[in-house]
Amino acid sequence: MKIMIQGIAIGWLCLLAISSGNAQEAGYTETLAGTNLEIDMAAIPGGTYTPASRQAGVSPGIVRVDPFWMSSREITWGLYQAFLQRSADSEPQPARGSEVNLEVDAVSGATIPYVDMSLGMGTGEEFPVGNVTRKAASLFCKWLSAKTGNFYRLPTEAEWEYAARAGTDTPYFFGSRPDSLGRYAWYSGNSDGTYHPVGKKQPNPWGLYDIYGNVAEWTLDRFESGAFGNAASEFEPPVAEYPGVLRGGSYRDGPEALKNAARLASNPVWKQRDPQFPRSKFWFTDAPFAGFRIVRPQNPPEASDFSRYWDTK
């Protein structure tokens, strides 16, 4: 089945959200040569906003956001299998980008699991990938960048929150109360305890499906209580595997955990059933709710800085 991650035009609410003007590129669809897979990238406009504070009594201040693209849907098992199996690596990529000059076969792969990492919830092409570590998610970004020539990475916390808010300043992009949550999210109130195929709920005003719920989404940051940087692209690199930050909540969470400002810290207990020693760098055994989506900055960093985004703990 062909994965179609469809684009959504930026609407009037998007325009209201831009507090400082930046030229806005359109969204686009990334293809993977040798597969029938596609990733639709929604255009996120630049601007400024005030994120929620990570620490009581500490004002995070205004954060500047440069325009970027964000995958309109969570990365699926179908896409992740292409990374694991690597059967299409040798297929020439048409209209390859020029941002990344890295041979795809130079990117190491994640280990292929021998058990069902979905814990029975499904690994069909349209289901969101789960049980993946931040390192595994970042390695997918590195592989995709080498494959396509375009620079992809995980979002920073500030970028994720800005995109989720879509220009609003309420706890959810649709308002202050969770009454409408079921129209936009799979969460504890309607998920039946499992994740669902991506993109079946309504998107936020900037075209992002499942930005709340379904699977929680990795960011680049470590879980710290300090202030945000002045730019959304700034992040606090992890110095250890734990704790990292996931945003958006998941199918198992209640409305509070799905708010724009809610944060989830990763925990070693998510590998508690891993029989290996040392434990896997790429897979959890007890966190099928841990997934991700990707971003591509419209102004990519210097090639010498790529490793800072990809080679994480």
C-alpha positions as CSV (number, residue, x, y, z in Angstrom):
1,M,0.0,0.0,0.0
2,K,1.4,3.3,-1.0
3,I,2.0,5.7,1.9
4,M,0.7,9.1,1.0
5,I,1.5,11.7,3.6
6,Q,-0.6,14.5,2.1
7,G,0.1,18.2,2.1
8,I,-2.2,20.8,3.5
9,A,-2.2,24.4,2.4
10,I,-1.5,27.0,5.1
11,G,-4.8,28.6,6.1
12,W,-5.9,31.8,7.5
13,L,-5.0,30.9,11.0
14,C,-1.4,30.2,9.9
15,L,-1.2,33.7,8.5
16,L,-2.5,35.2,11.7
17,A,0.2,33.3,13.6
18,I,3.2,34.9,11.9
19,S,4.3,37.7,14.2
20,S,7.4,38.6,12.2
21,G,7.5,38.1,8.4
22,N,9.6,35.4,6.7
23,A,9.3,34.3,3.1
24,Q,7.4,31.0,3.3
25,E,8.2,28.2,1.0
26,A,5.4,25.7,0.0
27,G,5.2,22.2,1.3
28,Y,6.5,19.4,-0.8
29,T,6.6,15.6,-1.1
30,E,9.8,13.7,-0.6
31,T,10.0,10.4,-2.5
32,L,12.3,7.5,-1.8
33,A,13.6,5.9,-5.0
34,G,13.2,2.2,-5.2
35,T,10.1,2.2,-3.0
36,N,6.5,3.4,-3.3
37,L,7.0,5.5,-0.1
38,E,6.5,9.2,0.1
39,I,6.8,11.7,3.0
40,D,4.7,14.9,2.7
41,M,6.4,17.9,4.3
42,A,4.3,20.7,5.6
43,A,5.7,24.2,5.4
44,I,6.0,25.8,8.9
45,P,6.3,29.6,8.7
46,G,8.9,31.5,10.5
47,G,8.0,34.0,13.3
48,T,8.3,34.5,17.0
49,Y,6.4,33.0,20.0
50,T,6.6,32.6,23.7
51,P,6.9,28.9,24.6
52,A,5.6,27.5,27.9
53,S,8.1,27.7,30.7
54,R,9.9,24.5,31.6
55,Q,10.4,25.8,35.2
56,A,7.9,27.5,37.5
57,G,8.6,31.2,37.9
58,V,11.1,31.3,35.0
59,S,10.0,33.2,31.9
60,P,11.3,31.5,28.7
61,G,11.2,34.8,26.8
62,I,10.4,35.2,23.1
63,V,11.9,32.6,20.8
64,R,12.7,33.3,17.1
65,V,11.7,30.6,14.7
66,D,13.2,30.2,11.3
67,P,10.9,28.6,8.7
68,F,11.2,24.9,8.3
69,W,9.3,21.9,6.9
70,M,7.8,19.2,9.2
71,S,6.5,15.8,8.1
72,S,2.7,16.1,8.1
73,R,2.4,12.7,9.7
74,E,4.4,10.6,12.2
75,I,7.0,8.3,10.6
76,T,5.4,5.0,9.9
77,W,6.5,1.4,10.1
78,G,6.5,1.3,6.3
79,L,9.1,4.1,6.2
80,Y,11.1,2.7,9.0
81,Q,11.3,-0.8,7.4
82,A,12.9,0.8,4.3
83,F,15.6,2.1,6.7
84,L,16.0,-1.3,8.4
85,Q,16.0,-3.4,5.3
86,R,18.0,-1.0,3.1
87,S,16.9,-2.8,-0.1
88,A,16.5,0.4,-2.0
89,D,19.7,2.1,-1.0
90,S,21.4,1.5,-4.4
91,E,18.5,3.0,-6.4
92,P,19.5,6.4,-7.8
93,Q,17.5,9.2,-6.3
94,P,15.9,11.4,-9.0
95,A,16.3,15.2,-8.4
96,R,18.6,14.5,-5.5
97,G,19.2,17.5,-3.2
98,S,22.5,19.1,-2.7
99,E,22.5,19.8,1.0
100,V,24.0,16.5,2.1
101,N,26.9,14.8,0.3
102,L,27.0,11.5,2.1
103,E,27.0,8.0,0.7
104,V,23.9,6.2,1.9
105,D,25.9,2.9,2.4
106,A,28.2,4.8,4.8
107,V,25.3,5.2,7.2
108,S,25.1,2.3,9.7
109,G,21.7,0.7,10.3
110,A,19.7,-0.1,13.4
111,T,19.5,-3.7,14.4
112,I,16.6,-5.7,13.0
113,P,14.4,-7.0,15.8
114,Y,13.5,-10.6,16.0
115,V,10.3,-10.1,17.9
116,D,7.2,-7.9,17.3
117,M,8.2,-4.5,18.5
118,S,4.7,-3.2,18.3
119,L,3.6,-5.5,21.1
120,G,0.7,-6.7,19.0
121,M,-0.5,-3.3,17.9
122,G,0.6,-3.7,14.3
123,T,3.5,-3.0,12.0
124,G,1.5,-2.3,8.8
125,E,2.8,0.5,6.5
126,E,0.4,3.1,7.8
127,F,0.9,2.5,11.5
128,P,3.3,4.9,13.4
129,V,6.6,3.3,14.3
130,G,7.1,2.9,18.0
131,N,9.5,1.5,20.6
132,V,12.4,3.4,19.0
133,T,15.1,5.3,20.9
134,R,16.1,8.8,20.1
135,K,19.4,7.4,18.7
136,A,17.4,5.2,16.3
137,A,15.1,8.1,15.2
138,S,18.1,10.3,14.6
139,L,19.9,7.5,12.6
140,F,16.8,7.3,10.4
141,C,17.1,11.1,9.8
142,K,20.8,10.6,8.8
143,W,19.9,7.7,6.5
144,L,17.1,9.7,4.9
145,S,19.4,12.7,4.4
146,A,22.0,10.5,2.7
147,K,19.4,8.9,0.5
148,T,17.7,12.1,-0.6
149,G,20.5,14.7,-0.4
150,N,18.2,16.9,1.8
151,F,19.1,17.6,5.5
152,Y,16.6,16.0,7.9
153,R,16.6,15.8,11.6
154,L,14.4,15.6,14.7
155,P,12.7,18.8,15.8
156,T,13.9,20.7,18.8
157,E,11.4,21.1,21.6
158,A,10.8,24.8,20.7
159,E,10.2,23.9,17.0
160,W,7.8,21.1,18.0
161,E,5.8,23.3,20.3
162,Y,5.7,26.2,17.8
163,A,4.4,23.8,15.1
164,A,1.8,22.3,17.4
165,R,0.5,25.6,18.5
166,A,0.0,26.8,14.9
167,G,-0.1,30.4,15.9
168,T,-2.3,30.0,18.9
169,D,-1.6,30.7,22.6
170,T,-4.2,28.3,24.2
171,P,-3.3,24.9,25.8
172,Y,-4.5,23.2,22.6
173,F,-4.5,24.7,19.1
174,F,-8.3,24.4,19.1
175,G,-8.8,26.1,22.4
176,S,-8.5,25.9,26.2
177,R,-10.7,22.9,26.9
178,P,-10.1,19.3,25.7
179,D,-13.8,18.9,24.6
180,S,-12.8,18.7,20.9
181,L,-9.8,16.4,21.4
182,G,-11.4,13.4,19.8
183,R,-11.6,15.2,16.4
184,Y,-7.8,15.6,16.3
185,A,-6.2,12.9,18.4
186,W,-6.1,9.3,19.4
187,Y,-5.7,9.3,23.2
188,S,-6.9,7.3,26.2
189,G,-10.5,8.5,25.7
190,N,-10.9,6.9,22.2
191,S,-7.8,4.8,21.3
192,D,-8.9,1.4,22.9
193,G,-5.4,1.2,24.2
194,T,-3.6,1.1,20.9
195,Y,-2.1,3.4,18.3
196,H,-3.8,3.8,14.9
197,P,-2.9,4.4,11.3
198,V,-1.5,7.9,10.8
199,G,-3.6,10.7,9.4
200,K,-7.1,9.5,10.2
201,K,-8.0,12.5,12.4
202,Q,-8.2,16.1,11.4
203,P,-4.9,18.0,11.1
204,N,-4.0,21.2,13.0
205,P,-4.2,24.5,11.0
206,W,-0.7,24.0,9.7
207,G,-1.4,20.6,8.3
208,L,0.1,18.4,11.0
209,Y,-1.9,15.2,11.6
210,D,-1.7,13.4,15.0
211,I,0.4,16.2,16.5
212,Y,-1.5,15.3,19.7
213,G,-1.7,11.6,20.7
214,N,-1.2,8.4,18.7
215,V,2.5,8.1,19.5
216,A,4.6,10.6,21.6
217,E,7.3,12.3,19.5
218,W,11.0,12.5,20.1
219,T,12.8,15.9,20.2
220,L,16.5,16.6,20.1
221,D,16.6,18.1,23.6
222,R,17.6,16.6,26.9
223,F,15.1,16.9,29.7
224,E,16.3,20.0,31.5
225,S,14.4,22.7,33.4
226,G,16.3,25.6,32.0
227,A,15.1,28.3,29.6
228,F,14.8,28.0,25.9
229,G,17.4,29.6,23.7
230,N,16.7,32.7,21.7
231,A,16.2,30.7,18.5
232,A,14.0,27.6,18.2
233,S,16.7,25.8,16.3
234,E,18.9,25.9,19.5
235,F,18.7,22.9,21.7
236,E,20.4,21.3,24.7
237,P,22.3,18.3,23.3
238,P,21.9,15.1,25.4
239,V,24.9,14.2,27.6
240,A,23.4,10.8,28.5
241,E,20.8,8.5,27.1
242,Y,18.3,9.5,29.7
243,P,16.2,11.6,30.2
244,G,15.3,12.8,26.7
245,V,12.1,14.7,25.8
246,L,9.1,13.5,23.9
247,R,6.1,15.8,23.1
248,G,2.5,15.4,22.2
249,G,1.4,12.5,24.4
250,S,0.2,9.2,23.0
251,Y,-2.7,6.8,22.7
252,R,-2.4,5.8,26.3
253,D,-2.4,9.4,27.8
254,G,-5.2,11.6,29.0
255,P,-5.9,15.2,27.9
256,E,-3.4,16.8,30.2
257,A,-0.5,15.0,28.6
258,L,-1.5,16.1,25.1
259,K,-1.3,19.9,25.8
260,N,1.1,22.0,23.7
261,A,3.3,22.5,26.8
262,A,3.3,18.9,28.2
263,R,6.6,17.1,28.3
264,L,7.4,13.4,28.7
265,A,10.9,12.3,30.0
266,S,12.3,9.0,28.7
267,N,13.0,6.4,31.3
268,P,15.3,3.4,31.6
269,V,12.3,1.3,32.6
270,W,11.3,1.5,28.9
271,K,13.9,-1.3,28.3
272,Q,13.1,-3.3,31.4
273,R,12.5,-6.5,29.4
274,D,15.5,-6.2,27.2
275,P,17.5,-9.4,27.9
276,Q,20.7,-8.2,26.2
277,F,23.7,-6.7,27.9
278,P,24.4,-4.0,27.1
279,R,20.8,-3.2,26.2
280,S,19.9,-2.2,22.7
281,K,20.8,1.3,21.6
282,F,18.0,1.3,19.0
283,W,15.0,-0.3,20.6
284,F,12.9,-0.1,23.7
285,T,11.0,-3.2,24.8
286,D,8.2,-1.4,26.8
287,A,7.6,1.9,25.0
288,P,5.5,1.2,21.9
289,F,4.2,4.8,22.4
290,A,7.6,6.3,21.6
291,G,7.7,7.4,17.9
292,F,8.8,10.5,16.0
293,R,8.3,12.9,13.1
294,I,11.0,14.8,11.2
295,V,11.9,18.3,10.2
296,R,14.0,19.9,7.5
297,P,15.2,23.5,8.1
298,Q,14.9,25.8,5.2
299,N,18.3,27.1,6.1
300,P,20.4,24.0,6.8
301,P,23.5,24.1,9.0
302,E,27.0,23.7,7.8
303,A,27.9,20.1,7.0
304,S,30.5,20.2,9.8
305,D,27.5,20.5,12.2
306,F,25.4,17.7,10.9
307,S,26.8,15.2,13.4
308,R,25.5,17.3,16.3
309,Y,21.9,16.5,15.1
310,W,22.4,12.9,14.0
311,D,24.9,11.2,16.3
312,T,23.0,11.6,19.5
313,K,23.0,9.4,22.6
